Amino acid sequence: MRTKIAGIGHFVPEHVVTNQDLTSYMDTTDEWIRERTGIEERRYATKHKESTTSLGAKAARIAIERAGIAPEDIDFIIFATLSPDYYFPGCGVLLQRELGVTSKEVGALDIRNQCSGFVYGLSIADQFIKTGMYKNILLVGAEMHSMGLDFSDEGRAVTVIFGDGAGAVVLQPADKEGQGILTTCLHSDGTHAEELAMINPGSHGGYHLGTEKFGYPDPATPGGVFVTQKMMDDNLLSPNMTGQLVFKTAVVKFPEVINEALTKVGLTTTDIDVFVPHQANLRISQFVQKVLRLPEEKVVNNIQKYGNTTAASIPIALSEAWEQGRVKEGDLVCLAAFGSGFTWGSA
Ligand SMILES: CC(C)(COP(=O)(O)OP(=O)(O)OC[C@H]1O[C@@H](n2cnc3c(N)ncnc32)[C@H](O)[C@@H]1OP(=O)(O)O)[C@@H](O)C(=O)NCCC(=O)NCCS
């Protein structure tokens, strides 16, 4: 048995933030951002009115409708995000509530795999469908990065890259020969976990990282503090990234994991009809495209309009490509992602 995408949808907030707009908060330029990342603009959700879950719910409703089912037909929820509404519980249960499907008490799983979250979620859903456990899985990737970014000069290398948005798919057992997910490949290497990370707030208490730096109290004192005054004073509550290490590793791991998937199913890069990479950085996608020798028309890039939306980037790009008629029945579609962890994967 295979798993098919029965419905897909995406939602991005209305508010467009151009590179020029960012120059009023930080020392940056439109040229710098375009040249290094390809990004021209991104969307920001409305503070206090929207959240990661509300964006995810909007995308989910579209995917559910396109699958020709009702929210009550969903029998499992998977939610991938790095910018959840709450530290806990996760967005899965909040989405269940927002969709009004609490009566069936279906399972809700949150996955925290950042940029590879959608590919990991797809693989998890695929296993549940293939074993016959579930028939209608809702997988959502959603992010509201704008709430957690550092808009000072210090945060500029990270902040200019990220945007808000959501994408969703409904997964069902495939009903036709040759249809559905052929394979998924998942990997990780925690060696550089802190090189693309938001480590605060967290339970590390400075462990391995130098307690003093974070202003934690004497370790003998019972109880802990997730957030210290020093973290706030020293601006240690936003994401950090060693950009060049991420870039160098990504351009190796993307082709590797794509070739792994192709080899597993006896195909080659020339068989790919549509390649939807995680929208990390246009330069990374272009590099991977060159290594794989894919013509430009086979590669879906929309980072120019939305920035990097992490767990939402693949479902948004796939949904847009499908709406534009770029993904047709029978096409061989390749999805691949790399990001924080490092974790990476392909489908
Ligand atoms: C982030 C990235 C664009 C930075 O490009 P880079 O060429 O590596 O740039 P560097 O970090 O070496 O910085 C170069 C200079 O630009 C400056 N700079 C950083 N951000 C800037 C910004 N937004 N605007 C203007 N200048 C900026 C730096 O301070 C540095 O200045 P200096 O030379 O005076 O010290 C690049 O490393 C990258 O794309 N990495 C991958 C990131 C990614 O894909 N992340 C998502 C993973 S899922």
The ligand as an ORCA input file, in Angstrom:
! r2SCAN-3c Opt
* xyz 0 1
  C      23.206     33.883      5.985
  C      24.017     34.098      4.707
  C      23.122     34.712      3.660
  C      25.129     35.063      5.050
  O      25.938     35.235      3.912
  P      27.512     35.160      4.047
  O      28.060     35.425      2.728
  O      27.827     33.861      4.713
  O      27.766     36.394      4.976
  P      28.583     36.469      6.347
  O      27.811     35.869      7.453
  O      29.971     35.982      6.096
  O      28.592     38.011      6.514
  C      29.194     38.865      5.573
  C      29.014     40.285      6.019
  O      27.635     40.670      5.851
  C      27.155     41.223      7.076
  N      25.727     40.936      7.171
  C      25.097     39.923      7.776
  N      23.775     40.045      7.629
  C      23.561     41.154      6.940
  C      22.399     41.819      6.487
  N      21.180     41.337      6.709
  N      22.549     42.957      5.791
  C      23.768     43.461      5.542
  N      24.903     42.882      5.951
  C      24.801     41.758      6.638
  C      27.957     40.543      8.144
  O      27.949     41.284      9.325
  C      29.318     40.492      7.502
  O      29.927     41.750      7.631
  P      31.514     41.891      7.850
  O      32.122     41.286      6.631
  O      31.697     43.349      7.971
  O      31.790     41.111      9.098
  C      24.611     32.779      4.186
  O      25.624     32.324      5.015
  C      23.594     31.718      4.028
  O      22.709     31.844      3.212
  N      23.706     30.617      4.782
  C      22.708     29.602      4.771
  C      21.589     30.069      5.619
  C      20.364     29.253      5.470
  O      20.053     28.767      4.427
  N      19.654     29.136      6.573
  C      18.471     28.419      6.597
  C      18.779     27.008      6.730
  S      17.375     26.063      6.705
*
